[in-house]
Amino acid sequence: MKVLLVNGSPHKEGCTYTALQEVAKTLEKEGIDTEIFWIGNKPLGGCIACMKCAELKKCVFNDTVNEFVEKAEYADAFIFGTPVHYAAAAGNIASFMDRAFYSASQAGKPDIYLYKPAATVISARRAGTTATYDQLNKYFGISQMPIISSRYWNMVHGRTPQDVKKDEEGMQSMRILARNMAYYLKCIQAGKEKGIKLPKQEQTIFTNFINN
């Protein structure tokens, strides 16, 4: 079993990474493999609704989004981390997730995320964490992904990695999140071994609010 942790910060080893590393370290102790995937700090454009992903089976912009989606096929769970910018997720991770989720669904690869547990990790100096937490969890809710929580909301506080390490409650939340994720993955594995089938999928129905 493997958890893919996504570092959505422009800083490769900053505060967000420090929190994700605490999660990864605990997951490894629980016997779960991990990989921290950094989206980089080059500008990432958002989805332009060109629908080329349906034809190409990947996003038309060949950057870290496509690299991630390839890895995501072989992951069993995900944790997306971001710093807070103006009480919201950093611009790059928002664009990244828009395209990573949409291109996979339009390319006929919904199973990349379907029923795989997911969580967010939010890093901030002071505020904006809960708004950002809500923002990222919406990607999972629309994709039939179980959302894994901790004892408190999955957040850490600090201006520097050293500050984050001093946030004892925040770091504890990261460890609890990791154990909860490991437990859920083990339950899924046990279910598979017992022959428990996944829920039946219905064909998607789209309802518009304006009738022609």
BELVENQUI-V835900 format. One record per residue. NEAR is the number of other ideal C-beta (glycine too) atoms within 10 Angstrom. Layout:
NEAR  NEAR
This chain:
17  14  28  21  26  27  26  28  25  18  15  13  13  18  27  32  22  25  33  26  20  22  28  21  13  20  25  14  12  15  10  20  13  21  13  19  19  19  26  16  12  9  9  20  12  15  20  11  7  11  13  16  24  12  11  14  15  20  23  15  19  10  16  19  26  19  15  20  22  11  15  19  11  10  20  17  24  25  27  27  31  29  23  24  17  10  13  16  26  22  16  22  28  20  20  24  24  17  26  27  22  18  25  25  18  19  18  10  17  15  12  21  23  15  12  21  20  22  28  29  29  27  30  22  14  9  11  18  22  14  14  27  20  13  18  24  18  10  21  21  11  11  17  14  20  15  13  23  16  21  12  12  17  26  23  27  20  20  12  12  19  10  15  23  17  13  19  8  11  28  18  14  23  26  17  17  26  27  16  16  28  21  12  16  22  14  11  19  12  10  12  11  8  7  6  9  7  12  8  5  10  6  4  7  5  4  5  6  4  4  5  3
